[in-house]
Amino acid sequence: MTFINMLRDESGASAAEYALILAIVGTGIAAAALFLGGEVSRAMNGAGDRICADPDGADESICRDGATPAA
């Protein structure tokens, strides 16, 4: 195969296109994971604060780890 024939060969173009699509999708997934990771963490911490809060307003916490009740 000569150099000119190799330049005209388009069989590798589909692999390059798939690699580009994979890179774009991977970047989108990584960005979504970073954004949603923080949101899920805040939601879980908020739920935990509400669970640990003493409904009577006393200074006791119902959590076992000694966390202070939510205000």
DSSP file (Angstrom, degrees, kcal/mol; ACC not computed):
  #  RESIDUE AA STRUCTURE BP1 BP2  ACC     N-H-->O    O-->H-N    N-H-->O    O-->H-N    TCO  KAPPA ALPHA  PHI   PSI    X-CA   Y-CA   Z-CA
    1    1 A M              0   0    0      0, 0.0     2,-0.1     0, 0.0     0, 0.0   0.000 360.0 360.0 360.0 128.8    0.0    0.0    0.0
    2    2 A T     >  -     0   0    0      1,-0.1     4,-2.0     4,-0.0     5,-0.1  -0.367 360.0-106.0 -86.3 169.6    1.4    3.3   -1.0
    3    3 A F  H  > S+     0   0    0      1,-0.2     4,-1.8     2,-0.2     5,-0.1   0.873 119.8  53.1 -63.6 -38.3    1.2    6.5    1.0
    4    4 A I  H  > S+     0   0    0      2,-0.2     4,-1.5     1,-0.2    -1,-0.2   0.909 109.3  48.5 -64.7 -42.9   -1.4    8.0   -1.4
    5    5 A N  H  > S+     0   0    0      1,-0.2     4,-1.1     2,-0.2    -1,-0.2   0.879 108.9  54.1 -64.8 -36.9   -3.6    5.0   -1.0
    6    6 A M  H  < S+     0   0    0     -4,-2.0    -1,-0.2     1,-0.2    -2,-0.2   0.876 107.2  50.8 -66.2 -36.3   -3.3    5.1    2.8
    7    7 A L  H  < S+     0   0    0     -4,-1.8    -1,-0.2     1,-0.2    -2,-0.2   0.828 111.0  48.9 -68.0 -32.1   -4.4    8.8    2.8
    8    8 A R  H  < S+     0   0    0     -4,-1.5     2,-0.4    -5,-0.1    -1,-0.2   0.673  85.9 105.3 -81.3 -17.6   -7.5    7.8    0.7
    9    9 A D     <  +     0   0    0     -4,-1.1     3,-0.2    -3,-0.2    -3,-0.0  -0.505  43.8 179.1 -68.8 121.0   -8.4    4.9    2.9
   10   10 A E    >   +     0   0    0     -2,-0.4     3,-1.1     1,-0.2     4,-0.5   0.224  50.8 103.7-107.6  12.6  -11.4    5.9    5.0
   11   11 A S  T 3  S+     0   0    0      1,-0.3     3,-0.4     2,-0.2     4,-0.4   0.791  80.4  52.9 -68.7 -25.9  -11.9    2.7    7.0
   12   12 A G  T 3> S+     0   0    0     -3,-0.2     4,-1.7     1,-0.2    -1,-0.3   0.545  87.0  84.1 -84.2  -6.3  -10.4    4.2   10.1
   13   13 A A  H <> S+     0   0    0     -3,-1.1     4,-2.1     1,-0.2    -1,-0.2   0.873  86.2  53.6 -65.9 -36.4  -12.7    7.2   10.1
   14   14 A S  H  > S+     0   0    0     -4,-0.5     4,-2.4    -3,-0.4    -1,-0.2   0.881 106.8  52.0 -68.0 -36.0  -15.5    5.4   11.8
   15   15 A A  H  > S+     0   0    0     -4,-0.4     4,-2.1     2,-0.2    -1,-0.2   0.897 110.1  49.0 -65.3 -39.7  -13.2    4.4   14.7
   16   16 A A  H  X S+     0   0    0     -4,-1.7     4,-2.0     2,-0.2    -2,-0.2   0.882 110.8  50.4 -66.7 -37.8  -12.1    8.0   15.2
   17   17 A E  H  X S+     0   0    0     -4,-2.1     4,-2.5     2,-0.2    -2,-0.2   0.909 109.9  49.8 -66.3 -41.7  -15.7    9.2   15.2
   18   18 A Y  H  X S+     0   0    0     -4,-2.4     4,-2.6     1,-0.2    -2,-0.2   0.894 109.7  51.8 -63.5 -38.7  -16.6    6.6   17.8
   19   19 A A  H  X S+     0   0    0     -4,-2.1     4,-2.1     2,-0.2    -1,-0.2   0.894 110.1  48.8 -64.2 -39.7  -13.7    7.7   19.9
   20   20 A L  H  X S+     0   0    0     -4,-2.0     4,-2.2     2,-0.2    -2,-0.2   0.916 112.0  48.1 -66.6 -43.4  -14.8   11.3   19.7
   21   21 A I  H  X S+     0   0    0     -4,-2.5     4,-2.7     1,-0.2     5,-0.2   0.916 111.5  51.1 -62.0 -43.1  -18.4   10.4   20.6
   22   22 A L  H  X S+     0   0    0     -4,-2.6     4,-2.6     1,-0.2    -2,-0.2   0.889 109.5  50.2 -61.9 -40.4  -17.1    8.3   23.5
   23   23 A A  H  X S+     0   0    0     -4,-2.1     4,-2.1     2,-0.2    -1,-0.2   0.905 112.4  46.7 -65.4 -41.4  -15.0   11.2   24.8
   24   24 A I  H  X S+     0   0    0     -4,-2.2     4,-2.0     2,-0.2    -2,-0.2   0.927 115.1  45.3 -67.4 -44.8  -18.0   13.6   24.6
   25   25 A V  H  X S+     0   0    0     -4,-2.7     4,-2.4     1,-0.2    -2,-0.2   0.910 112.5  52.1 -65.0 -42.0  -20.3   11.2   26.4
   26   26 A G  H  X S+     0   0    0     -4,-2.6     4,-2.4    -5,-0.2    -1,-0.2   0.887 108.6  50.3 -61.5 -39.7  -17.7   10.4   29.0
   27   27 A T  H  X S+     0   0    0     -4,-2.1     4,-2.4     2,-0.2    -1,-0.2   0.900 110.5  50.1 -64.9 -40.9  -17.1   14.1   29.7
   28   28 A G  H  X S+     0   0    0     -4,-2.0     4,-2.3     2,-0.2    -2,-0.2   0.900 111.2  48.4 -63.8 -41.0  -20.9   14.6   30.1
   29   29 A I  H  X S+     0   0    0     -4,-2.4     4,-2.4     2,-0.2    -2,-0.2   0.914 111.8  49.4 -65.9 -42.5  -21.1   11.7   32.5
   30   30 A A  H  X S+     0   0    0     -4,-2.4     4,-2.1     2,-0.2    -2,-0.2   0.909 111.9  48.3 -63.7 -42.1  -18.2   12.9   34.5
   31   31 A A  H  X S+     0   0    0     -4,-2.4     4,-2.3     1,-0.2    -1,-0.2   0.908 112.3  48.9 -65.2 -41.2  -19.7   16.4   34.7
   32   32 A A  H  X S+     0   0    0     -4,-2.3     4,-3.1     1,-0.2     5,-0.3   0.893 110.2  51.7 -65.2 -39.0  -23.1   15.0   35.8
   33   33 A A  H  X S+     0   0    0     -4,-2.4     4,-2.1     2,-0.2    -2,-0.2   0.898 110.3  48.5 -65.3 -40.2  -21.4   12.9   38.5
   34   34 A L  H  X S+     0   0    0     -4,-2.1     4,-1.2     2,-0.2    -2,-0.2   0.929 117.1  41.7 -64.8 -44.4  -19.6   15.8   39.9
   35   35 A F  H  X S+     0   0    0     -4,-2.3     4,-1.6     1,-0.2     3,-0.2   0.951 119.1  42.7 -68.1 -49.8  -22.7   18.0   40.0
   36   36 A L  H  X S+     0   0    0     -4,-3.1     4,-2.9     1,-0.2     5,-0.3   0.803 105.9  64.0 -70.5 -28.5  -25.1   15.3   41.3
   37   37 A G  H  X S+     0   0    0     -4,-2.1     4,-2.0    -5,-0.3    -1,-0.2   0.921 106.1  43.9 -60.3 -44.1  -22.5   14.0   43.8
   38   38 A G  H  X S+     0   0    0     -4,-1.2     4,-2.3    -3,-0.2    -1,-0.2   0.893 114.1  50.1 -66.8 -40.5  -22.6   17.3   45.7
   39   39 A E  H  X S+     0   0    0     -4,-1.6     4,-2.2     2,-0.2    -2,-0.2   0.911 111.7  47.4 -65.5 -42.7  -26.4   17.5   45.4
   40   40 A V  H  X S+     0   0    0     -4,-2.9     4,-2.6     2,-0.2     5,-0.2   0.902 111.3  52.0 -65.7 -40.5  -26.9   13.9   46.7
   41   41 A S  H  X S+     0   0    0     -4,-2.0     4,-2.4    -5,-0.3    -2,-0.2   0.924 110.6  47.2 -61.7 -45.2  -24.4   14.6   49.6
   42   42 A R  H  X S+     0   0    0     -4,-2.3     4,-2.3     1,-0.2    -1,-0.2   0.897 112.5  50.3 -64.0 -40.0  -26.3   17.7   50.6
   43   43 A A  H  X S+     0   0    0     -4,-2.2     4,-2.3     2,-0.2    -2,-0.2   0.913 111.7  47.1 -65.5 -42.3  -29.6   15.9   50.5
   44   44 A M  H  X S+     0   0    0     -4,-2.6     4,-2.5     2,-0.2    -2,-0.2   0.901 112.4  49.4 -67.0 -40.4  -28.4   13.0   52.6
   45   45 A N  H  X S+     0   0    0     -4,-2.4     4,-2.3    -5,-0.2    -2,-0.2   0.903 111.4  49.9 -65.0 -39.8  -26.9   15.4   55.2
   46   46 A G  H  X S+     0   0    0     -4,-2.3     4,-1.9     2,-0.2    -2,-0.2   0.904 111.3  48.2 -64.0 -41.3  -30.1   17.3   55.3
   47   47 A A  H  X S+     0   0    0     -4,-2.3     4,-2.2     1,-0.2    -2,-0.2   0.910 111.5  50.5 -65.1 -41.3  -32.1   14.1   55.8
   48   48 A G  H  X S+     0   0    0     -4,-2.5     4,-2.3     1,-0.2    -2,-0.2   0.888 108.4  52.4 -63.6 -39.4  -29.7   13.0   58.5
   49   49 A D  H  X S+     0   0    0     -4,-2.3     4,-0.9     1,-0.2    21,-0.6   0.892 110.9  47.4 -62.9 -39.7  -30.0   16.4   60.3
   50   50 A R  H  < S+     0   0    0     -4,-1.9    -2,-0.2     2,-0.2    -1,-0.2   0.870 111.6  50.1 -71.4 -35.1  -33.8   16.1   60.3
   51   51 A I  H  < S+     0   0    0     -4,-2.2    -2,-0.2     1,-0.2    -1,-0.2   0.900 112.7  46.9 -67.5 -39.9  -33.7   12.5   61.6
   52   52 A C  H  < S+     0   0    0     -4,-2.3    10,-0.9    -5,-0.2    11,-0.4   0.638  88.8 108.1 -77.9 -14.4  -31.3   13.4   64.4
   53   53 A A  S  < S-     0   0    0     -4,-0.9     8,-0.1    16,-0.2    18,-0.1  -0.389  74.3-123.9 -67.6 139.3  -33.3   16.4   65.4
   54   54 A D    >   -     0   0    0     16,-0.3     3,-1.3     4,-0.2    -1,-0.1  -0.747  13.8-152.6 -83.5 119.2  -35.2   16.1   68.7
   55   55 A P  T 3  S+     0   0    0      0, 0.0    -1,-0.1     0, 0.0    -2,-0.0   0.742  92.5  56.8 -67.7 -21.1  -38.8   16.8   68.0
   56   56 A D  T 3  S-     0   0    0     -3,-0.0     3,-0.1     2,-0.0    -2,-0.0   0.567 109.6-119.7 -85.9  -8.6  -39.5   18.0   71.6
   57   57 A G    <   +     0   0    0     -3,-1.3    -4,-0.0     1,-0.2    -1,-0.0   0.551  65.2 141.1  83.1   6.7  -36.8   20.6   71.4
   58   58 A A        -     0   0    0      1,-0.1    -4,-0.2     2,-0.1    -1,-0.2  -0.196  66.8-107.2 -73.6 173.5  -34.8   19.2   74.3
   59   59 A D  S    S+     0   0    0     -3,-0.1     2,-0.3     2,-0.1    -1,-0.1   0.305  86.5 104.7 -86.5  10.4  -31.0   19.1   74.2
   60   60 A E        -     0   0    0      8,-0.1     2,-0.4     2,-0.0    -6,-0.1  -0.668  58.4-148.0 -94.7 148.1  -30.9   15.4   73.6
   61   61 A S        -     0   0    0     -2,-0.3    -8,-0.1     2,-0.1    -9,-0.1  -0.894  10.6-150.8-110.6 143.1  -30.1   13.8   70.3
   62   62 A I        +     0   0    0    -10,-0.9     2,-0.2    -2,-0.4    -9,-0.1   0.418  68.5 105.9 -90.0   1.8  -31.5   10.5   69.1
   63   63 A C    >   -     0   0    0    -11,-0.4     3,-0.6     4,-0.3    -2,-0.1  -0.568  66.7-143.8 -81.7 146.1  -28.4    9.8   67.1
   64   64 A R  T 3  S+     0   0    0     -2,-0.2    -1,-0.1     1,-0.2    -3,-0.0   0.722  93.3  66.2 -80.3 -22.2  -25.9    7.3   68.3
   65   65 A D  T 3  S-     0   0    0      1,-0.1    -1,-0.2     2,-0.0    -2,-0.0   0.423 112.5-110.3 -84.6   5.0  -22.8    9.1   67.2
   66   66 A G    <   +     0   0    0     -3,-0.6    -2,-0.1     1,-0.2    -1,-0.1   0.654  59.1 163.3  80.7  14.5  -23.4   12.0   69.6
   67   67 A A        -     0   0    0      1,-0.1    -4,-0.3     3,-0.0    -1,-0.2  -0.348  42.0-110.6 -65.6 147.0  -24.3   14.5   66.9
   68   68 A T        -     0   0    0      1,-0.1    -1,-0.1    -7,-0.1   -16,-0.1  -0.508  37.9 -99.4 -78.0 148.3  -26.0   17.6   68.1
   69   69 A P        -     0   0    0      0, 0.0   -16,-0.2     0, 0.0    -1,-0.1  -0.285  42.1 -99.6 -65.3 152.6  -29.7   18.0   67.2
   70   70 A A              0   0    0    -21,-0.6   -16,-0.3     1,-0.1    -3,-0.0  -0.423 360.0 360.0 -69.6 147.2  -30.5   20.3   64.4
   71   71 A A              0   0    0     -2,-0.1    -1,-0.1    -3,-0.1    -3,-0.0   0.472 360.0 360.0 -77.4 360.0  -31.7   23.8   65.3
